[in-house]
Amino acid sequence: MQKSVFLIFAVIYFKVTIRALENELVEASNTQAPDLAKIKDNSKDTSYKSLQKKIKHFIDLDNDLTNMTLSQINSLIWRTQQALISLKGYQSKVYQKSVMTTNCTMPLVPMNGGLVCAYFDSVYYCKPMCDQGYDFSFLRISRLYEKCGPQTGFSWTSQYPGGNRLAECTASDIAISGQSSAYFKNKKCQEAFSMGPEETYIDEFIKELETNGITNNHRKDLNYLICG
C-alpha cells in the first residue's frame, strides 16, 4: 500500500517537473539574447550537449508513466532535477550577459522570490518580488524598484551595503512590507513562470514605471523575469 501511494506521488511530481522543464526550455529558446544561440552552435560545449541529451530523453519518452517501476520513476525524477539545474545555469548565464552589456552588474536574485527588470534610457530598473509565504526584510512600500545607470555610477541603488543585493524575502504569514504588485499571488516565482508568460509581470512593471514618467528609449530585448 505504501509503495503504491509513493509511486502515485512520484508520478505526479515527475509530470509537474517535466512541464516546468518544457516551459523553461521554450522560454530559453525564444530569448532574444544572442549568447544562447552561440552556446547552441558551439559543438565543443560538452555541458550543453549533456543538457541536450537530458532533454531529448524526455522528449522521446512516450511510455505511460504509470506502467513504469518505482525504480524507473526515481531515475527519471533524478534526471529531471539534473536537467533543470543545468538549464537554470544557462538561463542565468544569458541574463548576466544581457545585464553586463549595460555596464551594470547582475543583481542578486532574492531567494524565495525573483526580480522583474526593464531597461529605459540607459537605466536598468528592477523590482524585487517575494513568493507567497514570504515578505521583505525591510519596508519597501515607497520603494517599488531599484535602478542602475549613469546617474548611479552604474551601481545598483539598494537598502543593503555592498551594491548587488536589492532585497531579501524572509518567511512571513503576512506580506505588508512592499506594494501589492511586489508579491507572486498565491504561488512561488518558479510556479508563476511555468504557469504563464513572464510578460504578464514585465508588462505590469512597465506600466508602473510609466506612471512615474519613465517611458523613453525602452529596450524590450533587455526585459526579463528571473527567479531565485
N, C-alpha and C positions, 0 to 999 in steps of 0.2 A: 504493500500500500504506500509506504513512504517513498519507495523508489519510483512508483508511478506518479506521485504528486511532484516529486523532484523533477522528473522528466518533463512534465507539463510546464512547470515554471521555466525550465531550461529552454524549451521550445519557444515560449513566449518571449523570453529575454533575447534569444537569438534573432527572432523576427524583428523585434523593435530595434535592436542594434544594427542589423543589416540594412534596415530602412534608413537609419541615420547615416550609415556609411554611403549608401547610394545618393542621398541628398547632398552630403558634403562633397562627394565626387563631382556631382553636377555643378555645384557652386564653384568648385575649383577649376573645372574645365571651361566654365563660362567667364572666368575672370578676364578683365581687360589688361591686366598687368602682363608685360612681355616676358617676364622672368620665368613663368611657369612653362611657356612654350619652349623656352630654351632648355629647361630641365627635361621636357619630354623628348626633345630632339637629340639630347646628349646620350649617345649609345654607350658611353663609358660610365654612366652614372648607375652603378650596380645597385645602390639603395633604391633608386626609382624603379629599376627592373624588378626588384624584390616586391615592391609595393604593387606593381602591375600584376605580378603572379598571384598575390594575395587576393586582389580584387577580381581577377579573372576566375579564380577558384569559386567565388560566389556567383558571378555572372553565369558560369557554366552549370551551376547547381540547379538541377531541375527535379530532384527527388523530393517526395513528400517527407518533410522533416519528422513527422510523427512515426514514420516507419524506420527511423534510424535508431541505433542503440544509444544508450546513455553515454557510452564512451565516445561515440562519434559526435554526439551533440556537444559534449565537453570540449572535444578537439576543435569543433567549429567555433565555439564561443571564444576559445583562446586565440584562434587565428583572426577572428573578427576584431578582438581587442588590439592585437598587434597591428592590424591594418589601419585601424582608427588612429593609433598612436603615430604611425608613420605619416598618415595623411594630415594630421594636425601639425606635424613638423613642417611639411611642405606649405601648408596654409600660412603658418607664422612666418616662414621664410619669404613668401611672396608679399605679405603685408609689410614686413620690415623693409624690404627693398623699396616698396612704394613710398613709405613714410620718409626714408632716408633720401629720396630724390628731392625732398623739400628742405633739406638741411636740418630737419628735426630728427631727434632720436625716437625710437619706438617706445611709447609709454607703456608702463607695466599694466597689464590687464588685471583688474581685480579678481581674485579668487572668489568663487560663488557669485559671479556677476559677469559683466562684459563692458565693452566700450563701443559706442557708435560715433563715427567720426565723419567729418566733411571738410572740404578744402575750399576756401573763398579768398580771393585777392591776396595770395601768398601767405595765408594764415591757416593753420590746421586747428580745427575745433573738435574736441572730443567730449562726449557726455558719458560719464560713468553711470552704469546701471547695476542694480543688485537683483539677485534671484529672489523668488518667493521664499519667505522664512529668514530673510537677511535684511539688514539695514546699514546705512553708512555710519562709520565710526564718528565722523564729525558732522555737524549741522551743515546741510547743503541746500536748504530751501531757496536761498537767494543766490546760489552758485550752481547754475544748471550745468555749466561746461567749463573746461579748461582750454587754454589755447597755446599755440607755439607759432612764432613768426618773427619777422624783422623787429617789431616793437618790443619783443621779449628777449631779443638776442638769440633767437632760435632755441630758447629753453622753455620748458613747459611751466605754466603757472600752476601752483599747487599749494595745498594746505600743509603738505609734508616737506621737510627739508630734503635736499638731495636731487630733486628735479623730475624724475620719471614716474614717481608714484602719485597717481592722480586721486585715488580714493581706495578705501578698504571696506569690504562688506563683511559684517560680523553677524552671527546668529541672533535673531530677534523675533519675538512673536508679533511685534507691530513694526510698521515701516512709516516713520514720521520725520526722519531727518532730511529727506530730499523731496523734490517735487514729484507729483504723482506719476509723471511720464518717465521717471528715472528708475522704475521697477518693472521687471518682467511679471506681468499679472498672472497669478495662479500657475506659474511654471518657472523653469530654470532657463538660462540662456541657451544651452545646447538644445533643449526641447523646443524652445521658441524658434530656433534656427532650423530645426528639422521639420517642423510642422507648417512653416510658412516662409515666404520670401523675406530676406533681410531688408528689402526695400521698404517694407512697412515701417520699420524703426528708423531707417535713414530718412524717409520722406517726412516722418513726424518731426525729426530733429531739424531738418532743413526749414520746415515751417516755423519752428521755434526760433531759429536764427533769423529768419525773415522778419519776425515781429520785433527783433532787436536791430533792424536795419542792415543786416548782413546779407547782401544779395549779389554783390559784384564778382565777376570772374570766377564762377563756380566750375571747378574741375571734377566732373562726375566720375572720372576714372579713378579718383583717389577717395571716393566714398567707401566706407566699409563698416561692418559689424564683426567683432571678434569676441569670443568667449574665453573666460579664464579657466 
